[in-house]
């Protein structure tokens, strides 16, 4: 009896330990199973969120890029518009300057007309004594030998003429602009005046300069010969005195051969 109780009492702690071990193992197994289930659940719940977040990041990046592109295009458009505005301002300024230049040219032309008119009015008190014409090559303003001889012949009448003046009228053909031809006619007339003053001792106050440009052709500018005759300076010796030669003496006209192409 004692031996049986002893054995029974000795085995009871072992059984309890086994039971505890099994219980712990079962608890661990359950815990592990619960842990795996929790991880799977968490993974299933968080994966869509992560994917959605990634999609939102990609969409945000695309939107940022699109916004940047739009901003660059907008800035380029603004710059182009500013450049166009600047060009328009420059064209407007150039147009204003052209208008001012045109007005100045018109005023200059009007002054030339007034000067010519006043000179012509004063000439009504004079009558011609002698006259001649000297001709020039195309776009030339230098006196030829023939031109100087014609001026010399006219100047011979100065000594016997009282109360005289000399009118010098420069002319051109129709080739070129009006402004350039006015200036060219002045140069041609100046060449005659300088010769009269330096070689014939004609006082400057005795000479009237009238630059006509292409406004008073003597021949048609449609032909080469007509244009050559229009490239001239007409010189008139005139007097306001009753004495002097009654009939104008026409001196030989000096000419210069123009280039065959003109």
C-alpha positions in Angstrom: 0.0 0.0 0.0 2.7 2.4 0.9 4.6 1.5 -2.2 1.6 2.1 -4.5 0.9 5.5 -2.9 4.5 6.4 -3.2 4.6 5.5 -6.9 1.3 7.3 -7.5 2.5 10.4 -5.6 5.8 10.4 -7.6 4.0 10.2 -11.0 1.5 12.9 -10.3 4.0 15.8 -10.6 5.3 14.4 -13.8 1.8 14.3 -15.3 1.2 17.8 -14.3 4.4 18.9 -15.9 3.4 17.2 -19.1 0.1 18.8 -19.0 1.7 22.2 -18.4 4.1 21.6 -21.3 1.3 20.6 -23.6 -0.7 23.6 -22.5 2.3 25.9 -23.1 2.9 24.3 -26.5 -0.7 24.7 -27.4 -0.7 28.3 -26.2 2.4 29.0 -28.3 0.9 27.3 -31.3 -2.3 29.3 -30.9 -0.3 32.5 -30.4 1.8 31.7 -33.4 -1.3 31.0 -35.4 -2.9 34.2 -34.2 0.4 36.1 -34.9 0.5 34.8 -38.5 -3.2 35.6 -39.0 -2.6 39.1 -37.6 0.3 39.7 -39.9 -1.6 38.5 -42.9 -4.5 40.6 -42.0 -2.3 43.7 -41.5 -0.6 42.9 -44.8 -3.9 42.6 -46.5 -5.2 45.9 -45.0 -2.0 47.9 -45.6 -1.0 46.8 -49.1 -3.9 48.6 -50.8 -3.1 51.7 -48.8 0.6 51.5 -49.8 -0.3 51.0 -53.5 -2.8 53.9 -53.3 -0.1 56.1 -51.7 2.3 55.2 -54.5 -0.3 56.0 -57.1 -1.0 59.4 -55.4 2.8 60.1 -55.4 3.0 59.3 -59.1 -0.1 61.4 -59.8 1.4 64.3 -57.7 4.7 64.0 -59.7 2.8 64.1 -63.0 0.8 67.1 -61.9 3.9 68.9 -60.8 5.5 68.3 -64.1 2.4 69.4 -65.9 2.2 72.5 -63.8 5.9 73.3 -64.5 5.3 72.7 -68.3 2.3 75.0 -68.3 4.2 77.7 -66.3 7.1 77.5 -68.8 4.7 77.8 -71.7 3.0 80.7 -70.0 6.3 82.5 -69.4 7.3 81.9 -73.0 4.0 83.3 -74.2 4.4 86.3 -71.9 7.9 86.9 -73.3 6.7 86.5 -76.9 3.9 88.9 -76.2 6.4 91.4 -74.6 8.8 91.0 -77.6 5.9 91.6 -80.0 4.9 94.7 -78.0 8.4 96.0 -78.1 8.6 95.4 -81.8 5.3 97.2 -82.3 6.6 100.1 -80.2 9.8 100.3 -82.3 7.8 100.2 -85.5 5.5 103.0 -84.2 8.6 105.0 -83.2 10.1 104.4 -86.7 6.8 105.4 -88.3 6.7 108.6 -86.2 10.3 109.4 -87.2 9.5 108.8 -90.9 6.4 111.0 -90.6 8.6 113.8 -89.0 11.2 113.4 -91.7 8.5 113.6 -94.4 7.1 116.7 -92.7 10.6 118.3 -92.7 11.1 117.4 -96.4 7.7 119.0 -97.1 8.6 122.1 -95.2 12.0 122.3 -97.0 10.3 121.9 -100.4 7.8 124.7 -99.4 10.7 126.9 -98.4 12.4 126.3 -101.7 9.2 127.2 -103.5 8.9 130.4 -101.5 12.5 131.4 -102.2 12.1 130.7 -105.9 8.8 132.7 -106.0 10.4 135.7 -104.3 13.4 135.6 -106.6 11.1 135.4 -109.7 9.0 138.3 -108.4 12.2 140.4 -108.0 13.3 139.5 -111.5 10.3 141.1 -113.0 12.2 144.4 -112.7 15.0 143.1 -114.8 15.4 142.3 -118.5 17.9 139.9 -120.0 21.1 141.1 -121.7 22.9 137.8 -122.4 22.3 134.1 -121.5 24.0 130.7 -122.0 23.7 127.2 -120.8 26.4 124.8 -119.7 25.8 121.0 -119.6 27.1 118.3 -117.3 27.7 114.5 -117.5 25.4 112.1 -115.7 25.7 112.7 -111.9 28.6 115.2 -112.5 29.0 118.8 -111.2 32.4 119.7 -112.6 32.8 122.3 -115.4 34.2 121.1 -118.7 36.4 123.2 -120.9 33.4 124.0 -123.2 31.4 125.1 -120.2 34.1 127.5 -119.0 34.4 129.0 -122.6 30.6 129.6 -122.6 30.8 131.4 -119.3 33.8 133.5 -120.4 31.8 134.7 -123.4 28.8 135.7 -121.3 31.1 137.5 -118.8 32.4 139.7 -121.6 29.1 141.6 -121.5 29.2 142.4 -117.8 31.6 145.3 -118.1 29.2 147.2 -120.4 26.0 146.4 -118.4 24.8 148.7 -115.7 22.6 147.6 -112.8 23.1 144.0 -113.6 22.6 140.7 -111.8 23.4 137.2 -112.9 20.9 134.4 -112.3 22.2 130.8 -112.1 19.6 128.1 -112.4 20.8 124.5 -111.9 18.9 121.6 -113.4 19.0 117.8 -113.6 17.3 115.0 -115.4 14.6 112.9 -113.8 16.9 110.1 -112.7 17.0 109.8 -108.9 15.0 111.3 -106.0 13.7 114.8 -105.9 15.9 115.7 -102.8 19.0 114.3 -104.4 18.4 116.2 -107.7 17.8 119.4 -105.8 21.2 119.0 -104.1 22.9 118.0 -107.4 21.4 121.1 -109.1 22.8 123.3 -106.3 26.3 121.7 -106.7 26.2 122.4 -110.4 25.1 126.0 -109.9 27.8 126.4 -107.2 30.4 125.3 -109.7 29.3 128.1 -112.0 29.2 130.7 -109.2 32.7 129.8 -108.0 34.0 130.2 -111.5 32.3 133.6 -112.0 33.6 134.9 -108.6 37.1 133.5 -108.8 37.8 133.9 -112.5 35.5 136.8 -113.6 35.5 138.8 -110.3 31.7 138.9 -110.2 30.6 140.0 -106.7 28.6 137.5 -104.8 25.7 139.9 -104.2 25.2 140.2 -107.9 24.5 136.5 -108.3 21.1 134.8 -107.7 21.2 131.1 -107.1 18.1 129.1 -108.0 18.4 125.3 -107.6 15.6 123.8 -109.7 16.4 120.1 -109.6 14.3 118.2 -112.1 11.3 120.7 -111.8 12.1 122.7 -115.0 13.2 120.4 -117.8 13.9 121.9 -121.2 13.4 118.6 -123.0 11.6 115.3 -122.3 13.3 113.0 -119.8 12.0 110.0 -121.8 15.0 110.0 -124.2 18.7 110.0 -123.6 19.3 113.2 -125.5 16.5 114.9 -123.6 18.0 113.9 -120.3 21.4 115.1 -121.4 20.0 118.6 -122.2 18.3 118.7 -118.8 21.6 118.2 -117.0 22.5 121.9 -117.3 22.9 125.3 -115.6 21.2 128.2 -117.3 23.1 131.6 -116.8 21.3 134.9 -117.4 22.9 138.3 -117.4 20.1 140.8 -116.6 19.8 144.5 -115.9 17.3 146.9 -114.4 18.8 149.9 -116.2 17.5 151.5 -119.4 20.9 151.4 -120.9 22.4 148.3 -122.2 21.9 145.8 -125.0 18.2 145.5 -126.0 18.3 142.0 -127.4 19.7 139.2 -125.3 22.9 137.7 -126.6 22.8 133.9 -126.6 26.2 132.4 -126.0 27.0 129.0 -127.4 25.7 126.2 -125.2 28.5 124.1 -123.7 27.7 120.4 -123.4 29.1 117.3 -121.9 28.5 113.9 -123.4 26.6 111.7 -121.0 27.3 108.0 -120.7 25.7 106.0 -123.5 23.8 103.9 -121.0 22.0 106.9 -119.7 
